[in-house]
Amino acid sequence: MKETRWIDLDEVLFETMNSLLDFHNNQINNISVTRNDITDYHLHKIQRLGLDIPSNIQIWDTFQTSKKVHDIKPVKWAKEKLEKLKAQGKGLISITGRSAIQKSWTYKGLENHYPGLISEVIFLNAYADLSSSKITEKTKWDICKEFWATIMVEDDMHYAQELADNWIKVYLLDKPWNAQYQNGMHQNIIKVSGRDKIPV
Ligand SMILES: [Mg+2]
């Protein structure tokens, strides 16, 4: 079986948060924020922003339905890394919390910045069902289990924790929203300062 690398999309392949903040002129709910203030990727969990889930979704929706989504920059070293993995014959599949309605601009962004590298994107439709306590109906772990995945590159602690608890080795890219995590806290989560620091 072809060995596959599983890769998150936002913040691992694309600098989405930078674009979101830029789009909103660094004002969320009339509060000034910088990237370092984003202590949780799920904005409604940052107390001082005073958001509930629907208003969080709206902040993302206004951005994701704007032309600005086409300007999201790629993450440094990600392309070089993917090219190397592909040259080694590895499969590259992305699992994202983005929803299916974002497919067209997601594929366009991948084609622009990572041409021919990602063979498949699995969309998990985060926050599609607000009556559920889960962020996504199918979790990243459900997908990894289904495909016998063993390694994932991630930035979001909520996903990383669940994967690592189920013996997936997670390379966690250092971001303001995972600052609470330090190496050694979980045997299956290895935090790295950049995409180029991942040994696989
Ligand atoms: Mg992410």
Boltz pocket constraint, residues with backbone or C-beta under 6 A from the ligand:
constraints:
  - pocket:
      binder: B
      contacts: [[A, 8], [A, 9], [A, 10], [A, 11], [A, 12], [A, 154], [A, 155], [A, 156]]
      max_distance: 6.0
